[in-house]
């Protein structure tokens, strides 16, 4: 990959795939997390600090690989105690951009993530790769299903279940039926 740096100060929503596929694409900087609407909604619209992000698109094993390196934390609300919660989303995220499923056999690792180009660029003509949406998808997938502190107690405690059997409300119907 050439060390072609994108001069944009903010991460673009899309890049023109034909332009960057052969030369490679690189962007690094702060990403305003509020631009990631779905992610913010999933975090109850808590105020977020920017994330440090590095994006690289390059050929690897003859395939296009989109890689993200993220450093930062997200703020959420614990679903157990309703207190603020900090989630570290620092890490490496990435996927191969495949033209078709036959290219899966060319991936260096069978556990590698991939996305089909037609799924992310459904329009004919110029292919715009939605790099910001794909990053948002990766961050959403990194979140736990239920946000909670590892060591917190639930606000609502389970009450003991009454072991005494309750009267069946339909028992009177059975009695009416037997009276006939």
C-alpha positions as CSV (number, residue, x, y, z in Angstrom):
1,X,0.0,0.0,0.0
2,X,1.2,3.5,-0.8
3,X,1.3,5.7,2.2
4,X,-1.5,7.8,0.7
5,X,-3.0,10.0,3.4
6,X,-6.5,11.5,3.1
7,X,-6.3,15.2,4.0
8,X,-9.8,15.3,5.3
9,X,-10.0,16.5,8.9
10,X,-13.1,14.4,9.7
11,X,-13.7,10.8,8.8
12,X,-15.7,10.8,5.5
13,X,-19.0,8.9,5.5
14,X,-18.0,7.1,2.2
15,X,-15.0,6.7,0.0
16,X,-14.9,6.1,-3.7
17,X,-13.8,2.5,-3.9
18,X,-12.4,2.7,-7.5
19,X,-10.2,5.6,-6.4
20,X,-8.7,4.0,-3.3
21,X,-8.8,0.3,-4.0
22,X,-5.4,0.1,-5.8
23,X,-3.5,2.9,-4.1
24,X,-4.8,2.3,-0.6
25,X,-6.6,4.7,1.8
26,X,-5.5,5.9,5.2
27,X,-7.2,8.3,7.6
28,X,-6.3,9.1,11.2
29,X,-7.8,11.5,13.7
30,X,-10.5,12.1,16.2
31,X,-14.0,10.9,15.5
32,X,-16.9,12.8,17.0
33,X,-18.9,9.9,18.4
34,X,-22.1,12.0,18.2
35,X,-21.9,11.5,14.4
36,X,-22.6,7.8,15.0
37,X,-26.4,8.2,15.6
38,X,-27.3,4.5,16.0
39,X,-24.4,4.0,18.5
40,X,-25.5,7.0,20.6
41,X,-29.1,5.8,20.6
42,X,-27.9,2.4,21.8
43,X,-26.1,4.2,24.6
44,X,-29.2,6.2,25.7
45,X,-27.9,9.3,24.0
46,X,-25.3,9.9,26.8
47,X,-22.7,12.6,26.0
48,X,-19.6,10.9,24.4
49,X,-16.0,11.9,24.2
50,X,-14.3,11.6,20.7
51,X,-12.6,8.4,19.8
52,X,-9.1,8.2,18.2
53,X,-9.5,6.3,15.0
54,X,-7.2,5.0,12.3
55,X,-8.7,3.7,9.1
56,X,-6.8,1.7,6.5
57,X,-8.0,0.2,3.2
58,X,-5.4,-2.0,1.5
59,X,-4.9,-5.1,-0.6
60,X,-4.1,-8.1,1.5
61,X,-3.8,-11.6,-0.1
62,X,-5.3,-10.1,-3.3
63,X,-8.4,-9.0,-1.4
64,X,-9.4,-5.6,-0.1
65,X,-9.2,-5.3,3.7
66,X,-10.7,-2.5,5.6
67,X,-9.1,-2.1,9.1
68,X,-9.9,0.2,12.0
69,X,-7.8,0.9,15.0
70,X,-9.9,2.5,17.7
71,X,-8.8,4.0,21.1
72,X,-11.4,5.4,23.5
73,X,-14.3,4.9,25.8
74,X,-18.0,5.2,25.5
75,X,-20.5,6.2,28.2
76,X,-23.7,4.3,28.9
77,X,-26.1,3.5,31.7
78,X,-26.0,0.3,33.7
79,X,-29.2,-1.6,33.2
80,X,-29.0,-3.0,36.7
81,X,-28.2,0.1,38.9
82,X,-29.0,2.9,36.4
83,X,-25.6,4.5,37.2
84,X,-23.1,5.7,34.6
85,X,-21.0,3.1,32.9
86,X,-17.8,3.4,31.0
87,X,-17.1,0.9,28.1
88,X,-13.6,0.6,26.7
89,X,-14.0,0.1,22.9
90,X,-10.2,0.2,22.2
91,X,-9.1,-2.4,19.7
92,X,-8.6,-3.5,16.2
93,X,-11.6,-4.1,14.0
94,X,-11.5,-5.2,10.4
95,X,-13.1,-7.0,7.5
96,X,-12.5,-8.1,4.0
97,X,-14.5,-6.4,1.2
98,X,-15.5,-9.3,-1.2
99,X,-17.0,-9.1,-4.7
100,X,-18.5,-12.5,-4.3
101,X,-18.7,-15.5,-2.0
102,X,-16.1,-17.4,-4.1
103,X,-13.4,-15.0,-2.8
104,X,-13.9,-16.4,0.7
105,X,-11.5,-19.2,-0.1
106,X,-8.7,-16.6,-0.7
107,X,-9.0,-15.1,2.8
108,X,-5.9,-15.9,4.9
109,X,-8.0,-17.0,7.9
110,X,-11.4,-18.7,7.7
111,X,-12.6,-16.9,10.8
112,X,-12.0,-13.5,9.2
113,X,-14.9,-11.2,9.0
114,X,-16.1,-10.1,5.5
115,X,-18.8,-8.1,3.9
116,X,-20.0,-8.5,0.3
117,X,-19.6,-5.4,-1.8
118,X,-23.1,-5.6,-3.2
119,X,-24.5,-5.5,0.4
120,X,-22.8,-2.3,1.3
121,X,-22.8,-0.7,-2.1
122,X,-26.1,-1.7,-3.7
123,X,-26.1,1.0,-6.4
124,X,-24.8,0.5,-9.9
125,X,-22.0,2.7,-11.2
126,X,-19.6,4.4,-8.8
127,X,-19.1,2.3,-5.6
128,X,-19.1,4.3,-2.4
129,X,-17.8,2.3,0.5
130,X,-19.6,3.5,3.7
131,X,-16.6,3.4,6.0
132,X,-18.2,5.4,8.8
133,X,-21.3,3.1,8.9
134,X,-19.1,0.0,8.8
135,X,-17.1,1.3,11.8
136,X,-20.4,2.1,13.6
137,X,-21.5,-1.5,12.9
138,X,-18.3,-2.9,14.4
139,X,-18.6,-0.7,17.5
140,X,-22.3,-1.7,18.0
141,X,-21.3,-5.4,17.7
142,X,-18.6,-4.9,20.4
143,X,-21.2,-3.7,22.9
144,X,-22.6,-6.2,25.4
145,X,-26.2,-7.2,24.9
146,X,-27.1,-5.7,28.3
147,X,-25.0,-2.9,29.6
148,X,-24.1,-3.5,33.3
149,X,-21.3,-3.3,35.8
150,X,-19.6,-6.6,36.5
151,X,-20.1,-6.2,40.2
152,X,-23.3,-4.3,40.7
153,X,-26.5,-5.3,42.4
154,X,-29.9,-5.1,40.8
155,X,-32.2,-2.3,42.1
156,X,-35.2,-4.6,42.1
157,X,-34.9,-7.8,44.1
158,X,-36.8,-10.9,43.3
159,X,-39.5,-11.4,45.9
160,X,-40.2,-14.9,47.1
161,X,-42.8,-16.6,45.1
162,X,-45.9,-17.4,47.1
163,X,-46.0,-21.2,47.4
164,X,-49.7,-21.3,48.2
165,X,-51.8,-22.3,45.2
166,X,-54.1,-19.7,44.0
167,X,-57.7,-20.4,43.2
168,X,-58.4,-21.0,39.5
169,X,-60.6,-18.2,38.2
170,X,-62.2,-20.6,35.7
171,X,-63.3,-23.1,38.4
172,X,-66.7,-21.6,38.5
173,X,-67.2,-22.3,34.8
174,X,-66.4,-26.0,35.4
175,X,-69.0,-26.0,38.1
176,X,-71.6,-24.4,35.8
177,X,-70.8,-27.0,33.1
178,X,-71.3,-29.9,35.6
179,X,-74.6,-28.5,36.8
180,X,-76.2,-29.1,33.3
